């Protein structure tokens, strides 16, 4: 995968952000990896290009924060998208 620019932690907002819009595919892939039972270290390596062995704290923070935002998208963000359509 070509690694799109990402922040270590996505912006937190009660509204859909431009970052969310730009990273929807990433969020979906994180959710799919979790559903499939993939090891988070493998997911962060594939999706973000971060080696969890070399940067364990950063890798964990990036994975955890983006997965949390992906879950937020499922619960709240997609409703905002649907209202816009």
Z-matrix of the N, CA and C atoms (Angstrom, degrees):
N
C 1 1.449
C 2 1.513 1 109.17
N 3 1.312 2 116.47 1 141.37
C 4 1.448 3 121.20 2 172.16
C 5 1.514 4 107.72 3 -77.01
N 6 1.293 5 116.64 4 125.00
C 7 1.460 6 120.46 5 -175.92
C 8 1.519 7 109.91 6 -81.35
N 9 1.317 8 115.07 7 114.19
C 10 1.448 9 121.96 8 176.89
C 11 1.524 10 107.68 9 -76.77
N 12 1.311 11 116.65 10 149.57
C 13 1.456 12 119.81 11 178.49
C 14 1.526 13 109.63 12 -58.39
N 15 1.316 14 115.76 13 136.35
C 16 1.458 15 120.04 14 -179.87
C 17 1.516 16 108.74 15 -144.11
N 18 1.308 17 115.21 16 156.83
C 19 1.457 18 122.32 17 173.79
C 20 1.521 19 108.42 18 -89.35
N 21 1.308 20 117.30 19 159.17
C 22 1.460 21 119.04 20 175.85
C 23 1.521 22 111.05 21 -65.48
N 24 1.320 23 117.49 22 -29.84
C 25 1.459 24 122.24 23 174.83
C 26 1.521 25 108.19 24 -137.04
N 27 1.330 26 117.48 25 129.74
C 28 1.462 27 118.71 26 179.44
C 29 1.525 28 110.62 27 -67.03
N 30 1.323 29 117.28 28 152.86
C 31 1.461 30 119.80 29 176.74
C 32 1.528 31 110.54 30 -59.28
N 33 1.309 32 115.51 31 138.31
C 34 1.459 33 120.48 32 178.48
C 35 1.525 34 108.65 33 -97.13
N 36 1.302 35 115.72 34 126.46
C 37 1.449 36 121.50 35 -179.08
C 38 1.517 37 108.18 36 -156.36
N 39 1.314 38 115.92 37 153.54
C 40 1.459 39 119.45 38 174.00
C 41 1.518 40 110.51 39 -82.99
N 42 1.322 41 116.37 40 -4.53
C 43 1.463 42 122.17 41 177.78
C 44 1.519 43 109.74 42 -114.96
N 45 1.305 44 115.96 43 155.69
C 46 1.450 45 122.99 44 175.18
C 47 1.525 46 108.58 45 -62.39
N 48 1.318 47 117.36 46 131.86
C 49 1.466 48 121.00 47 -177.97
C 50 1.531 49 110.62 48 -107.09
N 51 1.309 50 115.71 49 166.86
C 52 1.463 51 119.46 50 175.65
C 53 1.534 52 109.73 51 -64.42
N 54 1.318 53 117.76 52 -31.36
C 55 1.466 54 121.93 53 176.26
C 56 1.529 55 109.56 54 -63.20
N 57 1.337 56 116.44 55 -44.41
C 58 1.468 57 120.38 56 177.78
C 59 1.524 58 110.52 57 -58.56
N 60 1.302 59 116.17 58 -46.69
C 61 1.469 60 120.78 59 -179.12
C 62 1.531 61 111.13 60 -60.26
N 63 1.315 62 115.81 61 -41.04
C 64 1.463 63 120.33 62 -178.22
C 65 1.533 64 112.79 63 -73.10
N 66 1.332 65 117.24 64 -20.48
C 67 1.458 66 120.82 65 -173.86
C 68 1.531 67 113.85 66 -117.21
N 69 1.313 68 117.74 67 19.81
C 70 1.467 69 120.64 68 -179.18
C 71 1.521 70 112.39 69 -59.04
N 72 1.310 71 117.24 70 -41.39
C 73 1.462 72 120.33 71 179.34
C 74 1.532 73 110.23 72 -62.46
N 75 1.317 74 116.67 73 -41.48
C 76 1.459 75 121.22 74 177.06
C 77 1.522 76 110.57 75 -60.93
N 78 1.333 77 117.28 76 -45.36
C 79 1.462 78 121.09 77 178.81
C 80 1.530 79 110.80 78 -58.97
N 81 1.314 80 116.24 79 -43.29
C 82 1.472 81 120.27 80 -179.81
C 83 1.532 82 110.37 81 -63.74
N 84 1.301 83 116.65 82 -40.94
C 85 1.460 84 120.21 83 -179.83
C 86 1.531 85 111.39 84 -66.89
N 87 1.329 86 116.75 85 -36.63
C 88 1.467 87 120.08 86 175.88
C 89 1.525 88 110.71 87 -63.56
N 90 1.323 89 116.17 88 -44.74
C 91 1.466 90 120.34 89 179.08
C 92 1.523 91 111.19 90 -63.83
N 93 1.327 92 117.03 91 -41.03
C 94 1.466 93 121.01 92 177.13
C 95 1.525 94 110.94 93 -62.00
N 96 1.331 95 116.58 94 -43.70
C 97 1.460 96 120.13 95 179.99
C 98 1.525 97 110.41 96 -61.93
N 99 1.322 98 116.58 97 -42.09
C 100 1.463 99 120.07 98 178.73
C 101 1.526 100 110.60 99 -63.95
N 102 1.317 101 117.08 100 -45.10
C 103 1.468 102 121.70 101 179.17
C 104 1.524 103 111.39 102 -60.26
N 105 1.329 104 115.67 103 -38.00
C 106 1.467 105 120.87 104 -179.63
C 107 1.524 106 112.92 105 -78.43
N 108 1.324 107 117.00 106 -5.39
C 109 1.456 108 120.41 107 179.63
C 110 1.520 109 114.07 108 77.82
N 111 1.321 110 116.61 109 21.54
C 112 1.466 111 120.05 110 179.80
C 113 1.526 112 110.42 111 -66.51
N 114 1.306 113 116.09 112 145.25
C 115 1.458 114 121.47 113 175.36
C 116 1.530 115 108.04 114 -64.80
N 117 1.321 116 116.93 115 134.37
C 118 1.460 117 120.73 116 -176.54
C 119 1.525 118 111.71 117 -60.83
N 120 1.334 119 117.28 118 -31.99
C 121 1.466 120 120.84 119 179.83
C 122 1.526 121 111.16 120 -66.03
N 123 1.326 122 115.93 121 -37.35
C 124 1.461 123 119.81 122 176.59
C 125 1.518 124 110.41 123 -68.29
N 126 1.324 125 116.14 124 -42.53
C 127 1.465 126 120.66 125 179.74
C 128 1.522 127 111.32 126 -61.71
N 129 1.321 128 116.83 127 -44.46
C 130 1.467 129 119.49 128 -177.99
C 131 1.530 130 110.61 129 -68.27
N 132 1.317 131 116.93 130 -32.50
C 133 1.468 132 119.88 131 177.01
C 134 1.523 133 110.61 132 -67.68
N 135 1.326 134 116.39 133 -46.57
C 136 1.462 135 120.39 134 -178.44
C 137 1.525 136 113.53 135 -70.24
N 138 1.315 137 116.53 136 -43.07
C 139 1.464 138 120.21 137 -172.83
C 140 1.522 139 114.23 138 -87.25
N 141 1.335 140 116.73 139 -30.42
C 142 1.458 141 119.89 140 -176.85
C 143 1.528 142 113.42 141 -115.80
N 144 1.315 143 116.44 142 -12.81
C 145 1.459 144 119.37 143 -178.40
C 146 1.519 145 113.40 144 72.55
N 147 1.331 146 116.95 145 27.60
C 148 1.464 147 121.36 146 -179.50
C 149 1.524 148 108.93 147 -107.83
N 150 1.310 149 116.47 148 129.74
C 151 1.463 150 122.63 149 177.28
C 152 1.525 151 108.05 150 -85.80
N 153 1.328 152 116.51 151 109.63
C 154 1.463 153 121.47 152 -178.45
C 155 1.528 154 111.79 153 -64.68
N 156 1.306 155 118.34 154 -23.43
C 157 1.456 156 121.00 155 176.60
C 158 1.513 157 112.44 156 -70.48
N 159 1.320 158 116.60 157 -33.44
C 160 1.464 159 121.22 158 -179.19
C 161 1.523 160 112.90 159 -90.05
N 162 1.326 161 116.31 160 -34.14
C 163 1.464 162 121.46 161 -178.25
C 164 1.531 163 110.12 162 -130.60
N 165 1.325 164 117.05 163 65.77
C 166 1.467 165 119.18 164 -173.05
C 167 1.529 166 114.13 165 -61.46
N 168 1.311 167 117.43 166 -42.89
C 169 1.470 168 119.58 167 -178.32
C 170 1.527 169 111.11 168 -66.47
N 171 1.316 170 116.26 169 -46.52
C 172 1.462 171 120.10 170 179.34
C 173 1.524 172 110.84 171 -63.96
N 174 1.313 173 116.88 172 -45.22
C 175 1.464 174 120.66 173 -179.58
C 176 1.522 175 110.58 174 -58.70
N 177 1.312 176 116.33 175 -44.66
C 178 1.462 177 120.50 176 179.69
C 179 1.524 178 110.88 177 -64.30
N 180 1.334 179 117.44 178 -45.09
C 181 1.462 180 121.70 179 -179.96
C 182 1.531 181 111.43 180 -62.00
N 183 1.319 182 116.60 181 -45.21
C 184 1.467 183 121.02 182 -179.88
C 185 1.524 184 109.78 183 -62.11
N 186 1.315 185 116.88 184 -48.40
C 187 1.454 186 120.86 185 -178.31
C 188 1.521 187 110.99 186 -63.76
N 189 1.319 188 116.14 187 -51.10
C 190 1.466 189 121.40 188 -176.53
C 191 1.536 190 111.54 189 -60.64
N 192 1.322 191 117.30 190 -45.61
C 193 1.466 192 119.98 191 -176.21
C 194 1.528 193 111.77 192 -70.56
N 195 1.317 194 117.54 193 -38.32
C 196 1.468 195 119.61 194 178.87
C 197 1.529 196 111.32 195 -72.58
N 198 1.314 197 117.19 196 -35.62
C 199 1.460 198 119.36 197 176.47
C 200 1.529 199 110.32 198 -66.02
N 201 1.310 200 116.91 199 -40.11
C 202 1.471 201 120.00 200 176.90
C 203 1.528 202 110.55 201 -61.99
N 204 1.317 203 116.96 202 -40.74
C 205 1.472 204 119.57 203 178.92
C 206 1.531 205 110.14 204 -69.38
N 207 1.312 206 117.73 205 -35.14
C 208 1.464 207 120.79 206 176.20
C 209 1.527 208 110.61 207 -62.04
N 210 1.316 209 116.03 208 -41.38
C 211 1.473 210 119.63 209 176.56
C 212 1.527 211 110.71 210 -65.09
N 213 1.320 212 116.86 211 -38.84
C 214 1.466 213 120.71 212 176.05
C 215 1.528 214 109.88 213 -59.62
N 216 1.326 215 116.18 214 -41.48
C 217 1.468 216 120.30 215 179.15
C 218 1.524 217 110.64 216 -58.85
N 219 1.319 218 116.90 217 -43.08
C 220 1.464 219 121.16 218 -179.53
C 221 1.525 220 110.27 219 -63.18
N 222 1.314 221 116.51 220 -42.31
C 223 1.459 222 120.62 221 -175.53
C 224 1.529 223 113.50 222 -81.75
N 225 1.319 224 117.87 223 -33.63
C 226 1.465 225 120.39 224 -172.15
C 227 1.531 226 114.47 225 -130.42
N 228 1.313 227 116.98 226 -46.27
C 229 1.461 228 121.54 227 -172.74
C 230 1.515 229 114.43 228 -61.23
N 231 1.337 230 117.00 229 -40.08
C 232 1.458 231 118.66 230 -177.88
C 233 1.519 232 111.90 231 -69.52
N 234 1.312 233 117.58 232 -25.61
C 235 1.472 234 120.09 233 173.81
C 236 1.519 235 110.16 234 -64.02
N 237 1.313 236 116.00 235 -40.37
C 238 1.463 237 120.09 236 177.78
C 239 1.524 238 109.92 237 -64.59
N 240 1.317 239 117.50 238 -40.18
C 241 1.475 240 120.66 239 177.17
C 242 1.522 241 110.77 240 -62.87
N 243 1.311 242 116.51 241 -42.74
C 244 1.464 243 120.51 242 -178.98
C 245 1.528 244 111.21 243 -63.74
N 246 1.308 245 117.12 244 -38.59
C 247 1.467 246 120.64 245 178.23
C 248 1.528 247 111.74 246 -65.18
N 249 1.324 248 116.00 247 -30.16
C 250 1.464 249 120.23 248 -179.87
C 251 1.526 250 112.39 249 -75.99
N 252 1.326 251 116.11 250 -25.87
C 253 1.477 252 120.34 251 -175.30
C 254 1.515 253 112.77 252 -72.89
